[in-house]
Amino acid sequence: MHITRQRPDTWQGPAEYFAGTVWLDEIAAPAAPSRLRMFSVHFAPGAHTAWHRHPHGQVLHVLEGEGLVQRRGGAVEEIRAGDTVWIEPDEWHWHGA
C-alpha cells in the first residue's frame, strides 16, 4: 500500500481503499489489547470508500458537511453533521461525500 502524506499527521487515502481524494488523520490508536483506531476522514466531493466490512463493526460520526452511506442490499442514506451511524460487525458498506 502506498500512502502519500499531506502534513506529518495526515495521509492521502490509498486508491485500493478509496475512490477520489480522501485525507485521513489518525486521532487515536491505543496499544494492544485495544482494537480501537480512530480517524478524522475528509472526503472531497464525490470521493468514497470501496465496499468493505469491519469484524467488530464501525461507528461513523459526521463532524461537518454532508455525505452518503450504503449497506449492502440497502438504500443509499444521506448523512449530515451531527449524525452518528453504527455499522454492524461484518456488514458490507461504503461511505463518502
N, C-alpha and C positions, 0 to 999 in steps of 0.2 A: 504494500500500500504506500502510495506517495502522498505526503502531507505538505502543503505549502503554508507557511506562516505569514500572517499579515503583521502582527505585533508579536512580541515574545510569548504572550499568553493566548493568542488567537490562531486558529488553524483554519484553512480552507477545507471544506468537506471534500473527501476524495470522490472521484467520479464513479467508482464502483458502488458507492452507497447513496449518492445524491445526483439529481439532475438539476442543472442550473448552478448558480452561485450561492453557496451556503458557508457561513462562518460560525465556528464553534469556539466557545470559551469554556474551559473546564473550571467549574466552581468548587467542586469537592470530589475527592477520591480517597476516603479514609483507608487505612491499612487493613489487610485481612485480619479477621474473617469477614469484615464488612463487604457487602456486594454493591454498596451504593456508589454510583457515579452520577454527578450532577453537572449538566452543561447549560449554558445560555446559548441558544442557537438562533442565528439570524438568517432568514431566507430572503433572497432577493425576489422581487415579483416573479411568479411562475416557477420558482425553484421548489423542489420537494424531495423527500426521501424515496428510495426504492421500496418495493414491498418488503417488509421484514417482520420479525417477531422477536420477543424477548422471553426467555424462560421464566422470569419472575414478574412479568408484566412491565408496564411503563406508565408513568404519570406525566402528562403534558400540562403545563401551566402557562397560559398565554399572558405575557407581561405587557406587550404592546402590539399594535397592528391587528391584522385580520389574517386568517388562514383557513385551511381545509384539512380535514382528516377523514379517512375512509377505512372501515373494517372490511375484510374480505366478505363478499356477499351482501354488504350493506350499502346504504346510500352515502354519498358524499355529504359531510356535515360541515357547516360553516362554524368557525371558532373565532372569538374576539377577545381583546384584552380583558382580563379578569376571569376567563373561563378556565376550568380545570377538567381534563379528560383522563379517565382511567382506561387503560388498555389491558385486557385480561392476559394472564400468562399464556404464552404460545399463540396468541391471536395475531393472525397476519393483518397488517395495516400499513398505511403510508400517511404522511402528513407534510404540509408545506404551506407556501404563501400563494 
